Amino acid sequence: MAEGLIARGVNVITFNFPYKEAGRRLPDPGAVLEQTFAEAWRAAAVSARGPMFAGGKSMGGRIASQAAAKGLFDPPPTGLVCFGYPLHPPGRPSQRRDRHLPLVTAPILFLHGTRDPFGTPDEMRELAGTLESATLEIIDGGDHSLVAPKKQDPSGASVERALDVAAAWITRLSSSALATSRPPA
């Protein structure tokens, strides 16, 4: 996703959570993940020029939203981009991971596949409908990684479409943020 956004003119900074750096499979506790994201954000903000967006794929997007909900990002993000938001564990729709989302003040873009076991399109539509500044883009045939079956999508257009939507959304919000931050002439 990072390479695809970079190819579309979006500057991207990536980092690893401590468990990945240590070669472990099990993620760190939520507070550690959130703090790590906030530290990476602060480090990126030092050299950032213009609006900043937080986000990630699956757990990365969830942790970005949790950190944003807790106000851990300084400066606050212009928006959040969540590729394959893990609304609940597969097969466990009662174990939702969305209680914090109403506390996020930045606009959120959810990119979600129709075959994603971490949340159905209807569950995601319902969620997005409850959030004031959420945008949902359903990727037809996409799984949790937004990849459609080769037979349906031999060229990988589903992922390309998700990247196009994300880049356009980021560009639009960036332009709006820059226009409102400029002093009148």
N, CA, C and O atoms as a DFTB+ gen file, in Angstrom:
740 C
 N C O
     1  1       0.824      -1.180       0.000
     2  2       0.000       0.000       0.000
     3  2       0.876       1.254       0.000
     4  3       0.588       2.221      -0.705
     5  1       1.939       1.227       0.792
     6  2       2.825       2.397       0.856
     7  2       3.421       2.688      -0.520
     8  3       3.424       3.833      -0.972
     9  1       3.922       1.655      -1.178
    10  2       4.513       1.859      -2.513
    11  2       3.481       2.378      -3.503
    12  3       3.797       3.228      -4.335
    13  1       2.258       1.880      -3.425
    14  2       1.199       2.335      -4.313
    15  2       0.833       3.784      -4.078
    16  3       0.568       4.521      -5.028
    17  1       0.815       4.205      -2.818
    18  2       0.526       5.609      -2.521
    19  2       1.671       6.505      -2.975
    20  3       1.440       7.586      -3.517
    21  1       2.893       6.060      -2.758
    22  2       4.057       6.842      -3.205
    23  2       4.009       7.024      -4.712
    24  3       4.291       8.111      -5.215
    25  1       3.653       5.969      -5.435
    26  2       3.552       6.052      -6.896
    27  2       2.477       7.046      -7.329
    28  3       2.495       7.530      -8.461
    29  1       1.547       7.350      -6.437
    30  2       0.470       8.295      -6.738
    31  2       0.750       9.685      -6.170
    32  3      -0.144      10.530      -6.118
    33  1       1.984       9.916      -5.749
    34  2       2.381      11.240      -5.295
    35  2       2.136      11.537      -3.829
    36  3       2.228      12.691      -3.412
    37  1       1.823      10.519      -3.038
    38  2       1.596      10.708      -1.606
    39  2       2.875      10.307      -0.874
    40  3       3.362       9.188      -1.034
    41  1       3.413      11.215      -0.077
    42  2       4.586      10.883       0.732
    43  2       4.151       9.952       1.855
    44  3       3.139      10.198       2.512
    45  1       4.908       8.890       2.078
    46  2       4.548       7.879       3.062
    47  2       5.765       7.563       3.925
    48  3       6.890       7.444       3.438
    49  1       5.502       7.434       5.206
    50  2       6.532       6.992       6.146
    51  2       6.006       5.720       6.798
    52  3       4.875       5.686       7.284
    53  1       6.822       4.682       6.808
    54  2       6.441       3.433       7.450
    55  2       7.344       3.187       8.653
    56  3       8.423       3.769       8.767
    57  1       6.890       2.327       9.537
    58  2       7.663       1.942      10.712
    59  2       7.184       0.571      11.152
    60  3       6.135       0.103      10.709
    61  1       7.943      -0.069      12.014
    62  2       7.560      -1.365      12.570
    63  2       7.183      -1.209      14.035
    64  3       7.786      -0.423      14.765
    65  1       6.188      -1.960      14.449
    66  2       5.866      -2.041      15.869
    67  2       6.940      -2.883      16.546
    68  3       7.604      -3.680      15.883
    69  1       7.125      -2.720      17.874
    70  2       8.197      -3.455      18.573
    71  2       8.149      -4.973      18.376
    72  3       9.201      -5.598      18.238
    73  1       6.975      -5.574      18.358
    74  2       6.910      -7.028      18.211
    75  2       7.456      -7.472      16.858
    76  3       8.064      -8.537      16.754
    77  1       7.244      -6.663      15.823
    78  2       7.786      -6.989      14.495
    79  2       9.300      -6.840      14.496
    80  3      10.013      -7.683      13.952
    81  1       9.788      -5.770      15.108
    82  2      11.236      -5.555      15.207
    83  2      11.915      -6.718      15.912
    84  3      13.033      -7.098      15.565
    85  1      11.235      -7.281      16.901
    86  2      11.790      -8.390      17.678
    87  2      11.556      -9.741      17.017
    88  3      12.015     -10.766      17.521
    89  1      10.842      -9.751      15.888
    90  2      10.578     -11.003      15.184
    91  2       9.508     -11.863      15.831
    92  3       9.435     -13.065      15.575
    93  1       8.671     -11.249      16.675
    94  2       7.595     -12.003      17.331
    95  2       6.350     -11.977      16.457
    96  3       6.163     -11.077      15.638
    97  1       5.506     -12.978      16.646
    98  2       4.253     -13.067      15.884
    99  2       3.105     -12.359      16.578
   100  3       2.254     -11.763      15.918
   101  1       3.072     -12.417      17.899
   102  2       1.974     -11.826      18.645
   103  2       2.205     -10.337      18.857
   104  3       3.285      -9.925      19.283
   105  1       1.191      -9.529      18.560
   106  2       1.331      -8.081      18.734
   107  2       1.535      -7.686      20.194
   108  3       1.149      -8.403      21.116
   109  1       2.146      -6.535      20.367
   110  2       2.324      -5.942      21.689
   111  2       0.963      -5.521      22.238
   112  3      -0.014      -5.474      21.491
   113  1       0.886      -5.216      23.527
   114  2      -0.356      -4.677      24.081
   115  2      -0.745      -3.378      23.359
   116  3       0.108      -2.667      22.826
   117  1      -2.038      -3.091      23.358
   118  2      -2.544      -1.916      22.657
   119  2      -1.843      -0.624      23.022
   120  3      -1.541       0.183      22.143
   121  1      -1.581      -0.414      24.298
   122  2      -0.935       0.834      24.722
   123  2       0.461       0.972      24.105
   124  3       0.872       2.073      23.740
   125  1       1.181      -0.130      23.991
   126  2       2.518      -0.102      23.383
   127  2       2.398       0.223      21.895
   128  3       3.167       1.029      21.370
   129  1       1.440      -0.401      21.218
   130  2       1.235      -0.141      19.795
   131  2       0.862       1.320      19.562
   132  3       1.394       1.964      18.658
   133  1      -0.046       1.837      20.371
   134  2      -0.487       3.225      20.228
   135  2       0.667       4.191      20.477
   136  3       0.851       5.147      19.724
   137  1       1.440       3.943      21.527
   138  2       2.560       4.823      21.854
   139  2       3.623       4.777      20.761
   140  3       4.208       5.804      20.419
   141  1       3.872       3.593      20.214
   142  2       4.846       3.465      19.127
   143  2       4.391       4.276      17.915
   144  3       5.197       4.962      17.286
   145  1       3.100       4.196      17.588
   146  2       2.565       4.963      16.456
   147  2       2.709       6.458      16.739
   148  3       3.117       7.219      15.862
   149  1       2.374       6.880      17.960
   150  2       2.471       8.299      18.320
   151  2       3.920       8.793      18.233
   152  3       4.160       9.921      17.802
   153  1       4.873       7.972      18.632
   154  2       6.289       8.357      18.552
   155  2       6.742       8.468      17.106
   156  3       7.464       9.400      16.752
   157  1       6.328       7.531      16.271
   158  2       6.671       7.598      14.844
   159  2       6.043       8.844      14.220
   160  3       6.661       9.494      13.377
   161  1       4.834       9.175      14.626
   162  2       4.134      10.368      14.137
   163  2       4.908      11.635      14.496
   164  3       5.145      12.490      13.644
   165  1       5.298      11.746      15.759
   166  2       6.046      12.929      16.202
   167  2       7.362      13.063      15.441
   168  3       7.756      14.166      15.061
   169  1       8.033      11.947      15.223
   170  2       9.293      11.992      14.478
   171  2       9.055      12.437      13.039
   172  3       9.844      13.207      12.492
   173  1       7.984      11.965      12.425
   174  2       7.668      12.356      11.046
   175  2       7.255      13.818      10.966
   176  3       7.545      14.492       9.978
   177  1       6.582      14.311      11.998
   178  2       6.095      15.695      11.998
   179  2       7.228      16.708      11.949
   180  3       7.039      17.829      11.477
   181  1       8.399      16.322      12.431
   182  2       9.544      17.240      12.444
   183  2       9.883      17.723      11.039
   184  3      10.218      18.892      10.850
   185  1       9.800      16.841      10.061
   186  2      10.169      17.219       8.693
   187  2       8.975      17.301       7.742
   188  3       9.155      17.503       6.541
   189  1       7.769      17.147       8.264
   190  2       6.582      17.165       7.399
   191  2       6.341      18.563       6.850
   192  3       6.548      19.566       7.534
   193  1       5.903      18.602       5.609
   194  2       5.540      19.854       4.950
   195  2       4.104      19.721       4.495
   196  3       3.835      19.099       3.467
   197  1       3.186      20.287       5.236
   198  2       1.787      20.210       4.861
   199  2       1.000      19.252       5.721
   200  3       1.508      18.738       6.717
   201  1      -0.244      19.009       5.337
   202  2      -1.134      18.147       6.120
   203  2      -0.579      16.726       6.261
   204  3       0.073      16.199       5.360
   205  1      -0.860      16.126       7.421
   206  2      -0.420      14.762       7.692
   207  2      -1.635      13.869       7.900
   208  3      -2.634      14.281       8.489
   209  1      -1.531      12.637       7.405
   210  2      -2.577      11.633       7.531
   211  2      -1.989      10.421       8.234
   212  3      -0.838      10.057       7.993
   213  1      -2.770       9.801       9.097
   214  2      -2.359       8.564       9.748
   215  2      -3.189       7.437       9.159
   216  3      -4.265       7.668       8.609
   217  1      -2.693       6.241       9.276
   218  2      -3.468       5.113       8.801
   219  2      -2.639       3.873       8.710
   220  3      -1.501       3.819       9.177
   221  1      -3.228       2.876       8.100
   222  2      -2.521       1.627       7.938
   223  2      -3.441       0.544       7.437
   224  3      -4.628       0.751       7.185
   225  1      -2.843      -0.614       7.304
   226  2      -3.543      -1.808       6.830
   227  2      -3.932      -2.640       8.042
   228  3      -3.083      -2.947       8.880
   229  1      -5.183      -3.001       8.144
   230  2      -5.709      -3.862       9.197
   231  2      -5.404      -3.295      10.589
   232  3      -5.897      -2.223      10.940
   233  1      -4.602      -4.002      11.376
   234  2      -4.295      -3.550      12.723
   235  2      -3.639      -2.173      12.719
   236  3      -3.866      -1.385      13.637
   237  1      -2.846      -1.874      11.721
   238  2      -2.204      -0.563      11.648
   239  2      -3.227       0.564      11.586
   240  3      -3.058       1.594      12.238
   241  1      -4.282       0.372      10.811
   242  2      -5.348       1.363      10.745
   243  2      -6.125       1.453      12.048
   244  3      -6.511       2.542      12.473
   245  1      -6.353       0.313      12.678
   246  2      -7.067       0.307      13.959
   247  2      -6.258       1.034      15.019
   248  3      -6.802       1.833      15.780
   249  1      -4.961       0.761      15.073
   250  2      -4.119       1.422      16.076
   251  2      -4.028       2.915      15.781
   252  3      -4.034       3.723      16.709
   253  1      -3.944       3.295      14.513
   254  2      -3.947       4.725      14.169
   255  2      -5.222       5.386      14.679
   256  3      -5.181       6.492      15.219
   257  1      -6.360       4.705      14.504
   258  2      -7.624       5.293      14.952
   259  2      -7.691       5.354      16.477
   260  3      -8.229       6.312      17.031
   261  1      -7.158       4.354      17.154
   262  2      -7.147       4.374      18.617
   263  2      -6.259       5.504      19.133
   264  3      -6.628       6.210      20.071
   265  1      -5.091       5.672      18.521
   266  2      -4.196       6.758      18.939
   267  2      -4.851       8.115      18.674
   268  3      -4.751       9.025      19.497
   269  1      -5.514       8.250      17.539
   270  2      -6.209       9.501      17.226
   271  2      -7.335       9.756      18.224
   272  3      -7.524      10.889      18.667
   273  1      -8.077       8.722      18.578
   274  2      -9.181       8.872      19.534
   275  2      -8.677       9.329      20.897
   276  3      -9.377      10.041      21.617
   277  1      -7.457       8.918      21.252
   278  2      -6.875       9.307      22.543
   279  2      -6.106      10.620      22.464
   280  3      -5.558      11.073      23.468
   281  1      -6.058      11.236      21.288
   282  2      -5.345      12.511      21.143
   283  2      -3.834      12.370      21.233
   284  3      -3.151      13.301      21.660
   285  1      -3.304      11.220      20.837
   286  2      -1.861      10.976      20.950
   287  2      -1.044      11.575      19.811
   288  3       0.182      11.643      19.905
   289  1      -1.698      12.008      18.744
   290  2      -0.971      12.553      17.601
   291  2      -0.799      14.060      17.758
   292  3      -1.768      14.792      17.956
   293  1       0.456      14.511      17.665
   294  2       0.770      15.931      17.711
   295  2       1.714      16.246      16.563
   296  3       2.862      15.802      16.565
   297  1       1.244      17.008      15.582
   298  2      -0.054      17.658      15.452
   299  2      -1.145      16.649      15.115
   300  3      -0.855      15.531      14.689
   301  1      -2.408      17.051      15.309
   302  2      -3.505      16.139      14.967
   303  2      -3.514      15.823      13.475
   304  3      -3.125      16.666      12.667
   305  1      -3.949      14.629      13.098
   306  2      -3.982      14.270      11.679
   307  2      -5.093      15.011      10.932
   308  3      -6.131      15.352      11.501
   309  1      -4.847      15.246       9.659
   310  2      -5.870      15.822       8.784
   311  2      -6.920      14.768       8.461
   312  3      -8.077      15.100       8.201
   313  1      -6.523      13.509       8.476
   314  2      -7.432      12.412       8.204
   315  2      -6.779      11.082       8.521
   316  3      -5.573      11.002       8.756
   317  1      -7.597      10.040       8.523
   318  2      -7.121       8.674       8.748
   319  2      -7.546       7.817       7.568
   320  3      -8.662       7.946       7.066
   321  1      -6.653       6.944       7.128
   322  2      -6.954       6.018       6.035
   323  2      -6.786       4.605       6.573
   324  3      -5.711       4.224       7.036
   325  1      -7.873       3.830       6.502
   326  2      -7.863       2.462       7.026
   327  2      -8.118       1.477       5.888
   328  3      -9.233       1.371       5.378
   329  1      -7.073       0.766       5.504
   330  2      -7.173      -0.283       4.488
   331  2      -7.541      -1.578       5.199
   332  3      -6.729      -2.107       5.959
   333  1      -8.739      -2.100       4.974
   334  2      -9.160      -3.351       5.608
   335  2      -9.276      -3.222       7.114
   336  3      -8.617      -3.955       7.852
   337  1     -10.104      -2.300       7.577
   338  2     -10.281      -2.112       9.022
   339  2     -10.822      -3.405       9.646
   340  3     -11.822      -3.944       9.170
   341  1     -10.175      -3.907      10.704
   342  2     -10.628      -5.151      11.345
   343  2     -11.738      -4.874      12.362
   344  3     -11.480      -4.766      13.561
   345  1     -12.963      -4.762      11.874
   346  2     -14.098      -4.403      12.723
   347  2     -14.314      -5.423      13.841
   348  3     -14.678      -5.058      14.959
   349  1     -14.091      -6.688      13.537
   350  2     -14.210      -7.749      14.538
   351  2     -13.387      -8.939      14.055
   352  3     -13.081      -9.033      12.867
   353  1     -13.025      -9.848      14.959
   354  2     -12.327     -11.058      14.509
   355  2     -13.243     -11.867      13.577
   356  3     -14.463     -11.835      13.737
   357  1     -12.670     -12.587      12.611
   358  2     -13.497     -13.407      11.715
   359  2     -14.404     -14.355      12.494
   360  3     -13.964     -15.054      13.406
   361  1     -15.683     -14.360      12.110
   362  2     -16.643     -15.245      12.739
   363  2     -17.123     -14.803      14.111
   364  3     -17.887     -15.523      14.754
   365  1     -16.688     -13.621      14.579
   366  2     -17.074     -13.147      15.911
   367  2     -17.622     -11.709      15.834
   368  3     -17.020     -10.791      16.390
   369  1     -18.738     -11.515      15.160
   370  2     -19.255     -10.160      14.977
   371  2     -19.638      -9.431      16.260
   372  3     -19.797      -8.211      16.250
   373  1     -19.787     -10.162      17.365
   374  2     -20.123      -9.497      18.628
   375  2     -18.903      -8.871      19.299
   376  3     -19.052      -8.088      20.237
   377  1     -17.689      -9.205      18.828
   378  2     -16.459      -8.661      19.413
   379  2     -15.984      -7.461      18.597
   380  3     -14.904      -7.489      18.007
   381  1     -16.793      -6.421      18.571
   382  2     -16.502      -5.239      17.750
   383  2     -15.312      -4.459      18.302
   384  3     -15.050      -4.442      19.505
   385  1     -14.604      -3.816      17.379
   386  2     -13.436      -2.994      17.706
   387  2     -13.684      -1.566      17.220
   388  3     -12.863      -0.995      16.502
   389  1     -14.806      -1.005      17.613
   390  2     -15.178       0.311      17.088
   391  2     -15.643       1.303      18.150
   392  3     -16.033       2.417      17.802
   393  1     -15.616       0.940      19.427
   394  2     -16.113       1.844      20.467
   395  2     -15.391       3.183      20.490
   396  3     -15.990       4.200      20.841
   397  1     -14.142       3.199      20.129
   398  2     -13.340       4.421      20.170
   399  2     -13.583       5.348      18.974
   400  3     -13.283       6.540      19.049
   401  1     -14.116       4.821      17.888
   402  2     -14.197       5.591      16.647
   403  2     -14.994       6.891      16.756
   404  3     -14.607       7.869      16.115
   405  1     -16.083       6.964      17.527
   406  2     -16.774       8.253      17.640
   407  2     -15.918       9.363      18.272
   408  3     -16.246      10.542      18.141
   409  1     -14.834       8.999      18.948
   410  2     -13.943       9.990      19.556
   411  2     -12.927      10.560      18.570
   412  3     -12.249      11.542      18.874
   413  1     -12.820       9.954      17.400
   414  2     -11.884      10.452      16.378
   415  2     -12.505      11.686      15.737
   416  3     -13.620      11.631      15.218
   417  1     -11.782      12.795      15.775
   418  2     -12.315      14.041      15.218
   419  2     -11.927      14.253      13.760
   420  3     -12.554      15.055      13.067
   421  1     -10.921      13.559      13.291
   422  2     -10.485      13.703      11.899
   423  2     -11.373      12.857      10.978
   424  3     -11.924      11.844      11.409
   425  1     -11.512      13.265       9.727
   426  2     -12.220      12.418       8.766
   427  2     -11.518      11.059       8.628
   428  3     -10.296      10.963       8.742
   429  1     -12.311      10.025       8.385
   430  2     -11.769       8.669       8.233
   431  2     -12.228       8.108       6.897
   432  3     -13.400       8.206       6.535
   433  1     -11.288       7.521       6.174
   434  2     -11.599       6.778       4.952
   435  2     -11.393       5.297       5.249
   436  3     -10.293       4.869       5.597
   437  1     -12.463       4.523       5.106
   438  2     -12.393       3.070       5.228
   439  2     -12.429       2.489       3.823
   440  3     -13.328       2.808       3.045
   441  1     -11.465       1.644       3.490
   442  2     -11.444       0.898       2.236
   443  2     -11.631      -0.559       2.620
   444  3     -10.805      -1.136       3.327
   445  1     -12.732      -1.156       2.146
   446  2     -13.124      -2.456       2.677
   447  2     -13.585      -3.387       1.566
   448  3     -14.396      -2.996       0.726
   449  1     -13.084      -4.601       1.553
   450  2     -13.454      -5.588       0.544
   451  2     -14.771      -6.286       0.844
   452  3     -15.141      -6.465       2.004
   453  1     -15.468      -6.674      -0.202
   454  2     -16.747      -7.369      -0.023
   455  2     -16.575      -8.766       0.563
   456  3     -17.532      -9.331       1.092
   457  1     -15.365      -9.337       0.476
   458  2     -15.110     -10.677       1.010
   459  2     -14.274     -10.636       2.293
   460  3     -13.683     -11.648       2.669
   461  1     -14.217      -9.509       2.954
   462  2     -13.385      -9.357       4.148
   463  2     -14.053     -10.046       5.341
   464  3     -15.151      -9.653       5.732
   465  1     -13.412     -11.069       5.928
   466  2     -14.025     -11.768       7.061
   467  2     -13.999     -10.958       8.362
   468  3     -14.607     -11.363       9.352
   469  1     -13.298      -9.815       8.367
   470  2     -13.214      -8.983       9.568
   471  2     -14.365      -7.977       9.645
   472  3     -14.374      -7.113      10.521
   473  1     -15.326      -8.086       8.740
   474  2     -16.495      -7.210       8.738
   475  2     -17.177      -7.271       7.388
   476  3     -16.521      -7.174       6.351
   477  1     -18.475      -7.429       7.396
   478  2     -19.212      -7.472       6.137
   479  2     -19.391      -6.055       5.596
   480  3     -19.265      -5.084       6.343
   481  1     -19.683      -5.934       4.308
   482  2     -19.984      -4.599       3.774
   483  2     -21.144      -3.938       4.524
   484  3     -21.105      -2.733       4.771
   485  1     -22.166      -4.702       4.888
   486  2     -23.292      -4.119       5.625
   487  2     -22.859      -3.620       7.003
   488  3     -23.294      -2.556       7.443
   489  1     -22.004      -4.386       7.683
   490  2     -21.506      -3.933       8.989
   491  2     -20.698      -2.646       8.832
   492  3     -20.812      -1.734       9.651
   493  1     -19.897      -2.573       7.799
   494  2     -19.088      -1.371       7.576
   495  2     -19.965      -0.183       7.169
   496  3     -19.701       0.946       7.582
   497  1     -21.003      -0.428       6.364
   498  2     -21.926       0.661       6.003
   499  2     -22.612       1.203       7.255
   500  3     -22.739       2.414       7.438
   501  1     -23.051       0.281       8.112
   502  2     -23.697       0.698       9.362
   503  2     -22.734       1.536      10.202
   504  3     -23.105       2.596      10.706
   505  1     -21.498       1.060      10.350
   506  2     -20.494       1.789      11.121
   507  2     -20.256       3.175      10.528
   508  3     -20.335       4.175      11.242
   509  1     -19.971       3.241       9.248
   510  2     -19.680       4.527       8.603
   511  2     -20.860       5.485       8.743
   512  3     -20.672       6.695       8.868
   513  1     -22.067       4.945       8.721
   514  2     -23.246       5.780       8.863
   515  2     -23.390       6.418      10.231
   516  3     -24.098       7.413      10.384
   517  1     -22.717       5.847      11.235
   518  2     -22.788       6.402      12.590
   519  2     -21.685       7.414      12.868
   520  3     -21.718       8.099      13.890
   521  1     -20.714       7.517      11.973
   522  2     -19.581       8.424      12.180
   523  2     -19.744       9.651      11.292
   524  3     -19.902       9.533      10.077
   525  1     -19.706      10.807      11.897
   526  2     -19.996      12.053      11.190
   527  2     -19.120      12.294       9.967
   528  3     -19.619      12.738       8.933
   529  1     -17.841      12.012      10.066
   530  2     -16.957      12.346       8.944
   531  2     -16.265      11.113       8.355
   532  3     -15.098      11.174       7.968
   533  1     -16.991      10.001       8.293
   534  2     -16.430       8.774       7.720
   535  2     -16.856       8.629       6.269
   536  3     -17.977       8.968       5.890
   537  1     -15.937       8.121       5.476
   538  2     -16.189       7.758       4.086
   539  2     -15.863       6.279       3.956
   540  3     -14.827       5.816       4.434
   541  1     -16.745       5.553       3.314
   542  2     -16.529       4.119       3.101
   543  2     -16.479       3.852       1.611
   544  3     -17.359       4.279       0.863
   545  1     -15.453       3.149       1.188
   546  2     -15.339       2.703      -0.197
   547  2     -15.283       1.182      -0.170
   548  3     -14.344       0.588       0.359
   549  1     -16.302       0.568      -0.750
   550  2     -16.365      -0.891      -0.816
   551  2     -15.643      -1.349      -2.077
   552  3     -15.926      -0.871      -3.176
   553  1     -14.718      -2.271      -1.909
   554  2     -13.936      -2.802      -3.025
   555  2     -14.534      -4.158      -3.411
   556  3     -14.403      -5.141      -2.681
   557  1     -15.189      -4.187      -4.566
   558  2     -15.886      -5.386      -5.023
   559  2     -14.925      -6.562      -5.181
   560  3     -13.921      -6.473      -5.889
   561  1     -15.251      -7.656      -4.514
   562  2     -14.444      -8.871      -4.600
   563  2     -13.235      -8.886      -3.685
   564  3     -12.589      -9.922      -3.532
   565  1     -12.918      -7.753      -3.076
   566  2     -11.725      -7.667      -2.252
   567  2     -11.827      -8.452      -0.959
   568  3     -12.887      -8.526      -0.337
   569  1     -10.705      -9.037      -0.567
   570  2     -10.620      -9.736       0.721
   571  2     -10.102      -8.746       1.766
   572  3     -10.216      -7.535       1.572
   573  1      -9.545      -9.234       2.854
   574  2      -9.044      -8.341       3.905
   575  2      -7.882      -7.479       3.405
   576  3      -7.637      -6.400       3.943
   577  1      -7.180      -7.941       2.398
   578  2      -6.096      -7.161       1.786
   579  2      -6.569      -6.421       0.539
   580  3      -5.763      -5.855      -0.199
   581  1      -7.882      -6.430       0.310
   582  2      -8.522      -5.756      -0.824
   583  2      -8.220      -6.425      -2.156
   584  3      -8.458      -5.845      -3.215
   585  1      -7.699      -7.632      -2.105
   586  2      -7.368      -8.389      -3.303
   587  2      -8.578      -9.223      -3.715
   588  3      -9.138      -9.958      -2.902
   589  1      -8.974      -9.105      -4.965
   590  2     -10.066      -9.910      -5.513
   591  2      -9.474     -11.190      -6.104
   592  3      -8.290     -11.224      -6.438
   593  1     -10.278     -12.234      -6.235
   594  2      -9.773     -13.485      -6.816
   595  2      -9.206     -13.251      -8.217
   596  3      -9.745     -12.464      -8.995
   597  1      -8.114     -13.944      -8.523
   598  2      -7.450     -13.812      -9.834
   599  2      -8.429     -14.000     -10.989
   600  3      -8.351     -13.294     -11.994
   601  1      -9.345     -14.945     -10.846
   602  2     -10.310     -15.214     -11.907
   603  2     -11.194     -13.995     -12.177
   604  3     -11.524     -13.697     -13.325
   605  1     -11.569     -13.300     -11.112
   606  2     -12.414     -12.102     -11.216
   607  2     -11.600     -10.871     -11.589
   608  3     -12.094      -9.980     -12.279
   609  1     -10.352     -10.823     -11.134
   610  2      -9.537      -9.610     -11.271
   611  2      -8.089      -9.987     -11.597
   612  3      -7.209      -9.822     -10.751
   613  1      -7.829     -10.486     -12.799
   614  2      -6.486     -10.973     -13.121
   615  2      -5.397      -9.900     -13.084
   616  3      -4.223     -10.227     -12.909
   617  1      -5.758      -8.643     -13.243
   618  2      -4.740      -7.592     -13.276
   619  2      -4.532      -6.900     -11.933
   620  3      -3.703      -5.995     -11.836
   621  1      -5.262      -7.304     -10.895
   622  2      -5.105      -6.669      -9.587
   623  2      -5.731      -5.285      -9.515
   624  3      -5.281      -4.437      -8.745
   625  1      -6.755      -5.055     -10.305
   626  2      -7.401      -3.736     -10.357
   627  2      -8.066      -3.358      -9.040
   628  3      -8.223      -2.170      -8.758
   629  1      -8.462      -4.338      -8.223
   630  2      -9.142      -4.009      -6.971
   631  2      -8.216      -3.227      -6.041
   632  3      -8.635      -2.241      -5.435
   633  1      -6.985      -3.655      -5.929
   634  2      -6.020      -2.947      -5.075
   635  2      -5.684      -1.594      -5.694
   636  3      -5.575      -0.596      -4.981
   637  1      -5.520      -1.556      -7.003
   638  2      -5.227      -0.287      -7.679
   639  2      -6.359       0.714      -7.460
   640  3      -6.114       1.902      -7.249
   641  1      -7.587       0.232      -7.512
   642  2      -8.738       1.108      -7.287
   643  2      -8.709       1.656      -5.862
   644  3      -8.941       2.846      -5.651
   645  1      -8.427       0.802      -4.889
   646  2      -8.343       1.257      -3.500
   647  2      -7.271       2.326      -3.346
   648  3      -7.485       3.329      -2.664
   649  1      -6.138       2.120      -3.965
   650  2      -5.052       3.108      -3.891
   651  2      -5.440       4.413      -4.577
   652  3      -5.127       5.492      -4.075
   653  1      -6.119       4.325      -5.722
   654  2      -6.583       5.528      -6.414
   655  2      -7.546       6.321      -5.535
   656  3      -7.437       7.542      -5.427
   657  1      -8.485       5.620      -4.912
   658  2      -9.464       6.281      -4.038
   659  2      -8.753       6.940      -2.861
   660  3      -9.038       8.092      -2.532
   661  1      -7.833       6.222      -2.226
   662  2      -7.113       6.769      -1.072
   663  2      -6.303       8.001      -1.463
   664  3      -6.351       9.018      -0.771
   665  1      -5.564       7.919      -2.562
   666  2      -4.741       9.057      -2.989
   667  2      -5.609      10.265      -3.327
   668  3      -5.262      11.389      -2.965
   669  1      -6.722      10.056      -4.008
   670  2      -7.620      11.164      -4.358
   671  2      -8.221      11.787      -3.098
   672  3      -8.331      13.009      -3.004
   673  1      -8.609      10.959      -2.136
   674  2      -9.183      11.444      -0.881
   675  2      -8.154      12.273      -0.108
   676  3      -8.464      13.359       0.381
   677  1      -6.933      11.753      -0.005
   678  2      -5.861      12.471       0.689
   679  2      -5.582      13.801      -0.006
   680  3      -5.438      14.830       0.654
   681  1      -5.506      13.782      -1.316
   682  2      -5.230      15.010      -2.077
   683  2      -6.334      16.036      -1.853
   684  3      -6.053      17.215      -1.636
   685  1      -7.583      15.595      -1.904
   686  2      -8.716      16.506      -1.720
   687  2      -8.695      17.123      -0.320
   688  3      -8.848      18.337      -0.182
   689  1      -8.507      16.307       0.714
   690  2      -8.476      16.845       2.072
   691  2      -7.256      17.724       2.306
   692  3      -7.335      18.718       3.028
   693  1      -6.123      17.364       1.697
   694  2      -4.917      18.195       1.825
   695  2      -5.152      19.572       1.223
   696  3      -4.810      20.587       1.830
   697  1      -5.733      19.605       0.035
   698  2      -6.014      20.886      -0.628
   699  2      -6.954      21.728       0.215
   700  3      -6.756      22.934       0.360
   701  1      -7.974      21.095       0.769
   702  2      -8.936      21.802       1.613
   703  2      -8.264      22.335       2.875
   704  3      -8.513      23.471       3.277
   705  1      -7.422      21.527       3.498
   706  2      -6.724      21.934       4.712
   707  2      -5.768      23.089       4.437
   708  3      -5.678      24.030       5.226
   709  1      -5.056      23.012       3.315
   710  2      -4.131      24.099       2.955
   711  2      -4.880      25.383       2.649
   712  3      -4.423      26.469       3.007
   713  1      -6.026      25.273       1.992
   714  2      -6.811      26.463       1.653
   715  2      -7.353      27.140       2.901
   716  3      -7.410      28.369       2.958
   717  1      -7.750      26.365       3.897
   718  2      -8.312      26.960       5.106
   719  2      -7.230      27.453       6.067
   720  3      -7.519      28.245       6.965
   721  1      -5.987      26.995       5.890
   722  2      -4.916      27.432       6.780
   723  2      -4.202      28.678       6.276
   724  3      -3.430      29.287       7.017
   725  1      -4.445      29.061       5.047
   726  2      -3.779      30.242       4.504
   727  2      -4.473      31.509       4.982
   728  3      -5.702      31.577       5.020
   729  1      -3.682      32.510       5.344
   730  2      -4.308      33.783       5.716
   731  2      -4.898      34.458       4.468
   732  3      -4.361      34.314       3.370
   733  1      -6.004      35.192       4.642
   734  2      -6.598      35.866       3.476
   735  2      -5.626      36.852       2.862
   736  3      -4.824      37.466       3.567
   737  1      -5.698      37.004       1.551
   738  2      -4.786      37.912       0.838
   739  2      -5.245      39.336       0.962
   740  3      -4.604      40.240       0.427
